[in-house]
Amino acid sequence: MIDDENSGVRNGRSKLTENEVREIMAIRRVWECSYKKISEMYSVDEKCVYNICKGKSYKNITKGALDNG
């Protein structure tokens, strides 16, 4: 079971803020930038960006955005 209290940006090891997660999703959706390019912009792994855009990580933020987008 995943502990939602320490998931996403509430995790002490998180490199991204809530706003950055939203920005990543918007950049991917609006400008259609590659996962690689976005990962370089935010200094995170390409898989991290992929998981955000697919709603597999930072679910507390991405769920509403994916439902509305």
N, C-alpha and C positions, 0 to 999 in steps of 0.2 A: 504494500500500500504506500502511495506517495503522500508525504506530509505536505499539504498545501500551504501550511504556515511558513515553510522555508523554501518555497519554490519560486522560480523566476527571479525577479529583482530583489526579493526578500532574502534570497540565498546570499550569504556573506561572500561567496566566491564569484558572484555574478559580475560580469564585466560591463553589462549594459544597463542603462536606466530605462524606466518605463517609456519615456519620450523617445529614446533611441530605438527601442523595439518598434514603436509606432512609425518612426521615420523609415526604418528598414522596410517595413511592409509597404509603406507608401511609395518609396523609391522603386521597389520591385514592381509594384502594380502600375504606377503612372509612367515611369521612365523605362520600364522593362530592362533594367540593368541586370547583368549577370550576377549570380551568387558570388562569384569570385571577386568581381569589382566591388560589390557592397562589402564583402568581408575585408577587403583591403582598406576601404574607407573607415571602417569601425575597428580595425585591428582585432578581428575575431576569426575563428576558423570558418571556412566555407560551409561546412556541415551545420554550424550554428545558425547561419543565415538561412540555409535551406529549411532547417527544422522550425525556425520562426515563421517563415513564409507558408509552410505547410500546416502550421498550428500544432506542431509536435512538442514545442517547448515554449515557455512563457505563456502557457495556456490561459492564465488569468487575464492576460492582455489580448492575446490573439483571437480568442473565441468570439468575442463580439465583433471584432474587425472582419473576421472571415465570414461571419453570419450576415453582415451588412454589406460586404464587398463583393 
